[in-house]
Amino acid sequence: MRFVNIAILVFFFLNIPLLASYIAVCQGCHGKNFQRKALGRSKIVKNLKKKEIVARLNYFKTSSSIMKSYASSLSDKQINQIANVFGK
């Protein structure tokens, strides 16, 4: 089983199904294991440190990029959960 699939299961069993389904949406652009540059230009998420993930998602909350529609719906707690699971 791959790391990301395990992470989704962890979110589900921690009673965070909304976040687990959100991550499945992220995989559409970033790749199943977050190994791709989204739209051919983003940073590769699996290579980012926790603090970089938090900073980037917080930036995207107010940006004019395509990520705004995704990031603006995340709470600070959800952003930190994502960073803790996927960051280095």
N, C-alpha and C positions, 0 to 999 in steps of 0.2 A: 504494500500500500504506500502511496506517495505521501510526502509530508503535508501537502495542501489538503489532501483528502482527510488525513488524520486531524488537521486543524479544524476542518469543517465539522467533523464528528465531535471534537472537543467543544466547539461552540454550541452544537446541538445539545449535548449532554449537560452543559452548564446553563441550559435553558436560554440560549441566545439564538434561537432559530432565525430571527430577522437578520442578524449579522452573518450567519452562515449563508443565507440566501444572497446577501449582498456580496459576499466574497465570490460566489459563483458568477455573479454579473461581472465582477472585476476580471475574472479569468478569461472572459470573452476577448478582451484587448491585451491583457498582460500575460496570457498563457496559463495553462493549467497549473504549472508550478512557478508562476510569476517569473519566467525566464526570458520573456520577450520585451522588446521596446514597444510600448503601445503606440499605434499609428506610426511605427518606425522611428519615433523620435524621443520617447520618454526614457527615463533611467530604468534600469532593470531592478524591479522591486526586491527580488531575492538577494541582491547585493547591497542593499541599503541598511544602515544602522538604524536602530529604534528611533533615535532622536531625529534622524533625517526623514523618516516616514511621518512622524508627528508634524514636523515643520512643513513638509510638502503638502500633507492633507489639510493642515490649517491654512496654508497659503491658497490652496485650491478652493477653499470655502468662499473666498472673496474675489477670486480671479475671474477673468472673462473666458477662461478655457472651457473645453468640453467637460473637464473634471468638476467644474463648479456644481453641476446638477447632481453629481454623485456625492461629492465631499460635503456640500452644504447640508445634507440630511443626516450627517454623522454627528453624534454628541462627542464631547471631549473623552468621555469614558470609552466609547466605541473606537475612537481613534487610538487611544492608548492600548486597547485590547488588540487591535490590528497590529500595531507596532510591536507589542510584546510577542505575538505569535510569529510574525514574518520578519521582524528586524534582527539584525545581528547583535 
